[in-house]
């Protein structure tokens, strides 16, 4: 009951008393000593009750606000972990706190723990890329960590609202030494404190690195790991435009869409090595292919030095017979060009189709320049 109601009752009581004694003089009966004493006591009790009621009402509110403030403070301190858990439905493990030293054994016995040290991109295709790559690693090793670099080499990734943002660098985050970081930026595997640091890049500047224990790094099959890593790098480097700005080719995003619906059943991955301008060489290859086949062939630039395209069996027969001409046309005295092809024929699964082309290209590169392998 509100305090105002007590005031109304008090006034009504006095008005009733005044009505009963109105035939007697107001100054004689109504303002007697007893009436004044009773009124003073009533007012005092009313104020006392009001203070007690006010304290009883405001105390829970203050305690609630205090608890909310404490919760908000804790939430602010743990924001990266909480936000990551909310935005990444892939990981079933609790995210590690950045204050934990990386050398501590944080995974349970006989259970693989694969984590990444940033807020994971929320775009569905990128989440699937993270999940697949880490599951592949988890089948071979016990522990792996993904780090994204910041600053000029950070990668623009998609937020839930479709906007692009830079992944920030936490001051508390463990970072490699200057020597190791330099090796990563140069595209070389670095080693520090019994850990291996493998750069993640599509050929320009690394957007991050994979941290493994040295023993785990030795357990991985080089060919198998390279195939996993390249697929992951290409998925993460997806742009949401459908073309490469330097060449006008389709990019990895367009390739992922078109590989599902193309009618051609032969996939070619082509990789070049040269000190000349990559865009110039790739454009020349595209023009040469269209000229030989007498039809436009869409190229997809999936890495800085790598393209993919689809052909029919008849087109591949013509293309393969004229490969020597293509290689000779690419050569320059000062800047020779090496060309490797990985060819895959579609049989059942399109995912296996792409994986075989990637594997064939890797085997071709191992054998030296100007070779192709078909799987």
C-alpha positions, -999 to 999 in steps of 0.1 A, spaced: 0 0 0 13 34 -9 21 61 17 -4 85 1 -32 62 12 -23 66 49 -25 104 45 -60 101 30 -71 79 59 -57 103 84 -74 133 69 -107 114 66 -105 105 103 -100 141 113 -128 153 90 -152 128 106 -142 140 141 -147 176 129 -182 167 116 -193 152 149 -182 183 169 -192 210 144 -219 222 168 -192 231 193 -168 258 185 -139 249 163 -113 264 186 -130 250 217 -132 213 208 -113 204 176 -79 219 186 -78 205 221 -46 191 235 -56 155 231 -63 161 194 -30 178 188 -11 150 206 -30 123 187 -23 141 154 14 144 162 17 108 171 -1 98 139 21 119 117 52 106 134 41 70 129 32 78 93 67 92 85 83 63 103 63 38 84 71 56 52 108 54 58 107 17 66 86 11 35 110 31 13 140 12 26 123 -21 21 114 -12 -15 147 3 -26 170 -22 -9 163 -51 -34 166 -26 -63 201 -15 -51 211 -51 -46 198 -60 -80 217 -31 -97 248 -41 -78 246 -77 -90 239 -65 -126 269 -42 -124 291 -71 -111 278 -94 -139 284 -67 -165 319 -62 -152 326 -99 -154 310 -101 -189 332 -72 -200 363 -90 -188 354 -123 -205 338 -107 -236 361 -124 -262 354 -159 -249 316 -153 -245 312 -137 -279 332 -164 -296 310 -191 -280 279 -173 -291 290 -167 -327 307 -200 -333 284 -230 -331 311 -253 -345 333 -258 -315 321 -281 -288 350 -273 -265 350 -243 -242 373 -215 -256 406 -211 -238 413 -179 -218 440 -158 -235 458 -154 -201 466 -192 -201 501 -199 -213 502 -218 -246 526 -244 -233 502 -256 -206 485 -290 -214 449 -278 -216 434 -308 -234 419 -338 -217 437 -371 -219 428 -392 -249 407 -364 -264 418 -340 -291 413 -303 -285 415 -280 -316 410 -243 -310 415 -210 -327 426 -179 -309 403 -153 -323 366 -147 -328 357 -171 -356 342 -155 -387 305 -160 -386 298 -165 -423 285 -200 -428 310 -210 -455 339 -198 -434 326 -216 -403 325 -248 -423 360 -242 -436 373 -238 -400 354 -269 -389 366 -291 -418 402 -280 -415 404 -285 -377 386 -319 -379 411 -330 -405 440 -320 -382 422 -336 -352 423 -370 -369 461 -369 -368 473 -348 -339 464 -339 -303 464 -301 -303 463 -272 -328 457 -235 -326 447 -210 -353 459 -174 -351 449 -145 -373 474 -117 -378 464 -80 -374 473 -48 -390 481 -46 -427 481 -83 -432 448 -90 -414 420 -105 -435 387 -88 -441 360 -113 -430 322 -112 -431 301 -104 -400 266 -117 -394 252 -86 -410 273 -89 -441 297 -62 -431 335 -65 -433 358 -59 -404 393 -64 -393 399 -90 -366 415 -70 -337 446 -81 -319 443 -86 -281 470 -72 -259 469 -103 -237 473 -127 -266 505 -147 -268 525 -137 -299 555 -154 -315 590 -139 -313 602 -113 -338 623 -139 -356 594 -164 -358 570 -137 -369 594 -126 -397 596 -162 -409 558 -164 -410 555 -132 -429 580 -145 -454 559 -176 -459 583 -200 -441 576 -224 -413 590 -210 -380 600 -229 -349 600 -216 -313 597 -233 -278 590 -268 -292 562 -254 -314 559 -251 -352 543 -221 -368 529 -227 -403 519 -196 -423 484 -194 -438 483 -175 -471 470 -176 -507 504 -163 -520 504 -126 -511 508 -120 -474 499 -144 -446 465 -138 -430 474 -160 -400 493 -191 -389 487 -225 -375 505 -234 -342 514 -270 -336 537 -289 -313 569 -299 -331 562 -336 -325 527 -332 -340 541 -313 -370 564 -343 -376 534 -367 -375 516 -350 -404 518 -364 -439 533 -335 -459 511 -341 -490 480 -347 -471 485 -316 -449 494 -294 -478 461 -304 -495 441 -296 -463 459 -263 -458 454 -251 -494 417 -259 -493 413 -241 -460 433 -210 -472 412 -207 -503 380 -209 -484 390 -183 -459 402 -160 -486 368 -160 -502 357 -125 -515 320 -118 -519 325 -104 -553 324 -129 -582 356 -118 -600 392 -113 -593 401 -75 -596 435 -81 -612 425 -105 -640 387 -103 -643 385 -140 -638 361 -156 -615 374 -160 -580 373 -188 -554 337 -179 -544 325 -181 -580 344 -214 -584 327 -230 -554 293 -221 -569 301 -231 -605 317 -265 -596 283 -278 -585 264 -268 -617 289 -270 -646 283 -296 -673 319 -303 -680 334 -333 -663 372 -324 -664 386 -300 -638 421 -285 -643 442 -268 -616 470 -248 -631 499 -233 -611 527 -211 -624 561 -201 -611 577 -170 -625 593 -137 -616 571 -119 -641 537 -104 -633 512 -132 -624 482 -113 -638 498 -109 -672 508 -146 -675 473 -158 -663 456 -135 -688 478 -148 -716 469 -184 -706 432 -176 -707 435 -160 -742 455 -189 -755 430 -215 -742 401 -196 -758 420 -194 -791 429 -231 -792 394 -243 -783 377 -216 -803 353 -207 -775 355 -186 -743 367 -206 -713 361 -191 -679 391 -191 -656 389 -189 -618 418 -174 -599 418 -193 -567 453 -183 -555 478 -156 -565 496 -181 -588 469 -206 -595 438 -209 -616 411 -235 -623 389 -241 -653 365 -268 -666 367 -287 -699 348 -314 -717 367 -346 -728 369 -334 -764 382 -300 -753 408 -315 -730 421 -337 -759 427 -305 -780 441 -286 -750 466 -313 -740 479 -318 -776 488 -281 -777 504 -278 -742 539 -276 -756 529 -245 -776 514 -229 -745 546 -235 -725 568 -221 -753 546 -190 -756 550 -183 -719 588 -184 -719 610 -153 -719 647 -152 -718 649 -131 -686 618 -145 -668 611 -182 -677 577 -195 -666 570 -229 -651 536 -245 -656 521 -274 -636 487 -289 -642 466 -312 -620 437 -328 -639 407 -347 -624 379 -365 -641 344 -364 -625 332 -398 -615 309 -396 -584 314 -370 -558 322 -334 -568 341 -329 -536 363 -358 -544 366 -344 -579 381 -312 -566 403 -330 -540 418 -352 -567 426 -322 -589 444 -306 -560 463 -338 -552 473 -342 -588 486 -307 -589 507 -313 -558 522 -344 -573 529 -325 -605 547 -297 -587 568 -323 -568 581 -337 -602 592 -303 -614 580 -275 -638 561 -280 -670 544 -313 -661 508 -325 -656 493 -354 -638 457 -367 -643 437 -386 -616 
